[in-house]
């Protein structure tokens, strides 16, 4: 949910999109269920992820402790 909040703060999602995505994710019990989000909303989420360079964080090696 923090990432969705960041997307909203960066104006990558509207308040309505944020609310709809948050509600969908909260009721979805599996990753597969999340992916059943309506296509237009899913595309918006994908675009916001790209604009945030979300995948770059996933490509970083784990921090050494």
FIBA-715735 format. One line per 2 residues: number of its first residue (from 1); their letters; for each residue x, y, z of N, C-alpha, C, CB. Coordinates in steps of 0.1 Angstrom, whole numbers, plus 5000, padded with zeros to 4 digits. Glycine has a CB too. Layout:
BEGIN
NUM = A = X/Y/Z/X/Y/Z/X/Y/Z/X/Y/Z; ... $
END
This chain:
BEGIN
1 = XX = 5008/4988/5000/5000/5000/5000/5009/5013/5000/4991/5000/5012; 5021/5012/5006/5029/5023/5006/5033/5028/4992/5042/5020/5014 $
3 = XX = 5035/5018/4983/5038/5022/4969/5026/5029/4963/5042/5009/4961; 5014/5024/4965/5002/5031/4960/5001/5045/4965/4990/5023/4963 $
5 = XX = 5004/5047/4978/5004/5060/4984/5014/5069/4977/5007/5059/4999; 5026/5064/4974/5036/5072/4967/5032/5075/4953/5050/5064/4967 $
7 = XX = 5025/5066/4946/5020/5069/4933/5010/5080/4934/5014/5056/4927; 5002/5080/4944/4992/5091/4945/4999/5104/4948/4982/5087/4957 $
9 = XX = 5008/5104/4957/5016/5116/4961/5023/5122/4949/5026/5113/4972; 5028/5113/4940/5035/5118/4928/5026/5122/4917/5045/5107/4924 $
11 = XX = 5013/5121/4919/5002/5124/4909/5003/5114/4897/5004/5138/4904; 5007/5102/4900/5007/5091/4890/4994/5084/4889/5019/5082/4892 $
13 = XX = 4987/5085/4900/4973/5079/4901/4964/5090/4906/4973/5067/4911; 4952/5090/4902/4942/5099/4908/4937/5093/4921/4930/5102/4898 $
15 = XX = 4930/5102/4929/4925/5097/4941/4915/5085/4939/4918/5108/4949; 4907/5086/4928/4897/5076/4925/4905/5063/4921/4888/5080/4914 $
17 = XX = 4915/5064/4913/4923/5052/4909/4929/5046/4922/4933/5056/4899; 4935/5054/4930/4942/5049/4942/4932/5042/4951/4948/5061/4950 $
19 = XX = 4920/5047/4953/4909/5041/4961/4905/5028/4955/4897/5050/4963; 4903/5028/4942/4898/5015/4935/4909/5004/4935/4894/5019/4920 $
21 = XX = 4921/5008/4933/4932/4998/4933/4934/4993/4947/4945/5004/4928; 4934/5002/4957/4935/4998/4971/4924/4988/4975/4935/5010/4980 $
23 = XX = 4912/4991/4971/4901/4982/4975/4902/4969/4968/4887/4989/4971; 4906/4969/4956/4908/4956/4948/4919/4948/4955/4912/4959/4933 $
25 = XX = 4930/4954/4958/4941/4946/4964/4937/4941/4978/4954/4955/4965; 4930/4949/4985/4925/4945/4999/4916/4933/4999/4918/4956/5006 $
27 = XX = 4908/4931/4988/4899/4920/4988/4904/4908/4980/4886/4924/4981; 4915/4910/4973/4921/4899/4965/4929/4890/4975/4930/4904/4954 $
29 = XX = 4927/4877/4974/4934/4868/4983/4947/4862/4977/4924/4857/4986; 4949/4864/4964/4961/4858/4958/4966/4868/4947/4957/4844/4951 $
31 = XX = 4979/4866/4943/4984/4874/4932/4976/4873/4920/4999/4871/4930; 4971/4861/4917/4963/4858/4905/4950/4867/4906/4960/4844/4904 $
33 = XX = 4944/4868/4918/4932/4876/4919/4935/4891/4917/4926/4874/4933; 4946/4895/4921/4950/4909/4919/4951/4912/4904/4964/4913/4926 $
35 = XX = 4957/4902/4897/4958/4904/4882/4945/4904/4875/4968/4893/4877; 4934/4901/4881/4921/4901/4875/4915/4915/4875/4912/4891/4881 $
37 = XX = 4922/4925/4880/4918/4939/4880/4914/4943/4866/4929/4948/4886; 4904/4952/4865/4899/4956/4852/4911/4961/4844/4888/4966/4853 $
39 = XX = 4912/4958/4831/4923/4961/4823/4928/4976/4823/4920/4957/4809; 4918/4985/4822/4922/4999/4822/4929/5003/4835/4910/5008/4820 $
41 = XX = 4925/4998/4846/4931/5002/4859/4944/4995/4860/4922/4997/4870; 4945/4982/4855/4958/4975/4855/4968/4982/4847/4956/4961/4850 $
43 = XX = 4965/4987/4835/4974/4995/4827/4979/5007/4834/4967/4998/4813; 4970/5014/4841/4974/5026/4848/4984/5023/4859/4961/5033/4854 $
45 = XX = 4982/5012/4866/4991/5008/4876/5004/5004/4870/4985/4996/4884; 5004/4997/4859/5017/4994/4852/5024/5007/4848/5014/4985/4840 $
47 = XX = 5017/5016/4842/5024/5029/4838/5030/5036/4850/5013/5038/4831; 5022/5037/4861/5027/5044/4873/5040/5036/4878/5017/5044/4884 $
49 = XX = 5040/5023/4877/5052/5016/4882/5064/5019/4873/5049/5001/4881; 5062/5020/4860/5073/5023/4851/5078/5037/4853/5068/5022/4836 $
51 = XX = 5069/5046/4855/5073/5060/4858/5080/5062/4871/5061/5069/4858; 5077/5053/4880/5084/5053/4893/5097/5046/4893/5075/5048/4904 $
53 = XX = 5100/5038/4881/5111/5030/4880/5111/5019/4891/5124/5038/4880; 5099/5014/4894/5097/5004/4904/5105/4992/4903/5082/5000/4905 $
55 = XX = 5107/4987/4890/5115/4975/4888/5129/4977/4891/5113/4971/4873; 5134/4989/4890/5149/4991/4893/5152/4987/4908/5152/5006/4891 $
57 = XX = 5142/4990/4917/5144/4986/4931/5145/4971/4932/5133/4991/4939; 5138/4964/4924/5138/4949/4925/5151/4943/4919/5126/4944/4917 $
59 = XX = 5158/4951/4911/5170/4946/4904/5182/4949/4913/5172/4952/4891; 5181/4956/4924/5192/4959/4932/5196/4946/4940/5189/4971/4942 $
61 = XX = 5209/4944/4942/5213/4933/4950/5209/4935/4965/5229/4930/4949; 5207/4925/4972/5204/4927/4987/5215/4934/4994/5201/4913/4993 $
63 = XX = 5211/4942/5004/5221/4949/5012/5229/4939/5020/5214/4960/5021; 5241/4942/5021/5250/4934/5030/5250/4939/5044/5265/4933/5024 $
65 = X = 5247/4931/5053/5246/4935/5067/5258/4930/5075/5233/4930/5073 $
END
